[in-house]
Amino acid sequence: MEAVEKRVVVVLADISGYTKFMVENQMSAVHGQQCITYLIETLIREIDLPLRLQEIEGDALFLYAEDPGSDAGWQDVLQQVPTKLMRFFDAFYEGAVLGAEATPCECAICRNSDELALKIVVHAGTAVFHKIGGFNKVSGPDVILAHRLLKNSVVEKEYLLLSEAAHSTVGQHMEGPFQSVTETYDGFGDVNTFVRINNDLKEEQRNALYERPRASLVARAELYSLAAIGGLFPALIKHLRNPVFETRLPRRVGFALTMVVRAPMMVMMYLIGTPRRLLARRAERNEVLRSKTEST
């Protein structure tokens, strides 16, 4: 395919907050891999046109929306992208909150799963579309800048960051408030950005989870259990092949054999323990709310 330059919106969705807990022990390493896979797959299920997945870059998704070839079509793309971005945040925090509230495991990852966060960086510009080795690639200075924007001075962990170009196009269709922040990068100089902090989204999803009817809450717990069980052994295999911290092969093999032996018990723990845990936590929350109401 001949190289073609088009207008694009580049989106990078980056998951953070779990890596530091994965080094506690092998169980945390496996559950960390299991957790990140679950959340990445949750985000991927939300991808549809005009956004396309370019590739998975470690813990981040590299997405883009391209100019369909007309000004009217491009304006339609710019109006659709904000809705897609909010779907990413909603899906991520729905999945993260469900995992934090439902898991019966007490490993470091599961104990600290509320630390998980999503940041999304958006930049608008142009990119070169070309094919390398049979794969379509999107590249150029604006793609590089979008990746540079992942390293920024924002202290909060949960946010949406728009470059000035993205804010003037995509941002006009989004609710704020946005804070103006200037970043500096080699080769690009000062770059104006607009940041919206999303610290309230996690609690909104937690409230929404427990507002579900009992049957719906149990169904969500069962779906989570099936996903956790299905993702356990792929995560274990990845740990055996590429451990996140130095672990001798005999210990890895011994851990794997222990996991296999304990598998039936773990399956039952998830299938039975997860719904019970969610219902118990909802009862605790309702009791706290009732106490607060009576005290006032």
N, C-alpha and C positions, 0 to 999 in steps of 0.2 A: 504494500500500500504506500502510495506517495505521501510524504509528510504534508500535513495540512494544519494551518493555524486557525483556531476557533476561540471564541469567547467561552469562558468557563467559570463555574463556581467550584472551588476546591473545598472539600470538607474533610477534616481529620477528627475522628472521634477516638479519644484516648482514655483508657481505663487505668486507674491508679489506686494505690492504697493497700495492696495485698502482698506485694513482693517481700516486704520486710518481715512478714510473719511466716513465710514459707521455709525459712532456714531453721526453725525451731527443732523440727524432727521430720522423719520421713512421711508420717501421716499428714502433717501440715503441707509438705511439699506436694503430695498427691492431691489433697483437697484444694490446694491453691490452683493447681493446673485444672482440676475439675471445675472449679468455680469460674476461672477466667474463660474456659471453653463454653460453659453454660451462658455466660453473659455476652460473649462475642456472638454466639449463635442467636441469642435473643435480639441483638442489634441487627444481625444479618437478615433475620426474618422481616424486619421493618423496611428493608431497602426495596424501593420500587421506583419506577421512572417518575421524574426525570433524573434521579440520582442513580449512578452506576458504581459498582464496587471495582476499583482498580486493583487493590490487593490488601492483604492483611499484613501489617507491619508490626510484628511482635504483639503488643497489647493494644494496638490502634488499628482502626479501619481508615483506609485512604479511599475517599469517594469523590466523585465529580459529577457535575451536571453541565452538559454542553449546549451550545447555541444550535438549535435545530435548523438554522439557515435563514430565518426571517426575523425582523424586529418584533413583529407581533408574537411569534413563537418564543423568542427570547424573553419578552416581558411575561409571558405565561410561565416560563420556567422560574423566573425570579419570584413570582407570586406563590409558586408551589413549594419552593425549597423551605421557607420558614415553617410550614406545616410539617414537613418531613423531619426537620430538626427537633421540633417539640415531641414528635412521636418517638424519636430516639431517646430523649430524656425520660419520657414517661415509661417506655418499655424497659429501659435500663433500671430505673429505680423501682419499678414494680418487681422485676426479677431479683434485684439486690435485697430489697426489703423482705420479700418472701423467703429468700435463702436465710437471711439473718434471723427472722422470726421462727422459721419452721425447722431448721436443722437440729437434730438431737445430738450432734457431735460436739465435743468440747475441745477439739484441737485448736491451735492458735489461730488458724485461718477462720474457723467457724465461730470462735469466741469473739473475734474482732472484725467480723464481716461488715459491721456498720461503718468501718473505715473506708470501704470501697466508694470510689467517686468517679464521675464522668466529666471530662472537659471536652468541649467541641470548639475547634478553631475553623473559621470560615474566611476565605479570601476570594475575591473576584478579580479576574484579569483575562489573560489569554494563555493558551497552551498549544504545544505542537503535538498533533496526533500522528503516530507512526507505528510501524510494526517491527518488532525484533524477535527473531526466532519463532515466528508464527503467533506471537502474543502482541495485542494492542497495548501501546504505551502512551502515557500522557506526560509530557515533560516541558521544561522551560523555566525561566526566572520566577514566574509567579507561582509555579508549583514548589520551587525551592523556598520561596518566601513563606508560603503556607506552612511548610514543615519547620522553618525557623521559628515561626510564631508559637509553636508548641513550647519552646523554651522562652519563658517570659517572666515578668516581675510580679505577676498576680500571686498574692499570698494564699487566697482561698483555693480549695481543691475542686470545687464544683462550680463550673462557670461556662458561659458561652462567650467566646471572644471573636469579634468581627474586625477585620482590617477596615481601614477607612473606605476602601473601594467596595467591600462587602456591605458595610453599613449604609452606604449611599444607594445601594441597589436592593439587596436582600433585606437589610435592616429596616427599611421604610415600611415593611409589611409585618414587623414584629413588635410586640409589646416590650417596654422597658421596665425599670430604668436602666440605662447604660451609663457606665462611667468612662470618661475619656482617659486613656493611658498611652503614653508615648514610650515605645521600645526602640532600642538601637541595635542594629545588626551589621556586621562586616559586609561590605558590598552593597548594602541597601540604605545605610545611614539611619536617620530617625524615621520610624514607622508609627503613624497614628493608629491606635486601636480603640475599640469600644467594647467594654466588658459588662456583661450582666451576670451577677452572682446568683446561684441557684440553690442556696442553702435550705430553702423551705420545701423543695420538691420531694425530698426523702420522707419528711414527716407527712406531707400530703398523701403520698402513696401508702404510708403505714396506716393512716386513718382510713383511707379508701379500702384497704385490705380487710380491716376489722369491721367495716360497715357492711360487708357482704353478708347475705343470709347464711345460716349455718351450713346448709347443703352446698352452697357455692364455695364457702371457705374450706370445707372438707375436700371438695373436688380440686381446688387449687393446691391443697396439701398433697393430694394423691398424685397430681401431675408433676409436682416438684419431686416427689419421692421417686417416680419412675425415671425422671431426667437424671436425678442423682445416682440412682442404681445403674442406669445405662452408661453414664459417663465415668463411673469409677474405674473400671478396668482399662479403658483407653488412657486415662490419666496415669494409672499405675505403670502401664507399658512405657509411656513417655518418660516417666521418672526413672525407670530402669535403664533406658537408653541414654537419657541426658539429664542427670540429677542437677538440681539447682545449687547444691552444695556438695563438697567432696565427701563421697560415701563409698567405701570399698565394696567391690562386687559381691563378696560373700554376705555382707550385711544387707545389701539390696536384695539378693536372692532370698535370704532368710525372711526379710520383711514381706516379700512377695508371697512366699509360701504361707506365712501367717495370715496374710490378707485372704488368700484363697480358702484356707481352713475356716476363717471367721466369716466368709461371705454369706452363708445362710443366715447367721445371726444378724449381720449388718442389714440384709434385705428386710428382715422382719422389723428391725429397729426403725428403718425408714418408713416402711409401709404402715406400721402400727403407731410408732412413736410420733411421727410428724403430724398427723391430724390431731392427735391428743395434745401435743404441745401447742399447736395454734389455738385450739379451743380453750386450753387452760390460760394461755396468755391473753386471749380476748376477755375471759372472765375476770382476770386480774385487772385489766385496763378498765373494764366496766365498773368494777368495785371501787377503783381509785376515783373515777369520774363521779360515781355516786356519793362517795365520801366528801369530795370537794363541793358538790352541789348542796349537800346537807349542811356543810359547815358555813356556807354563805347564806 
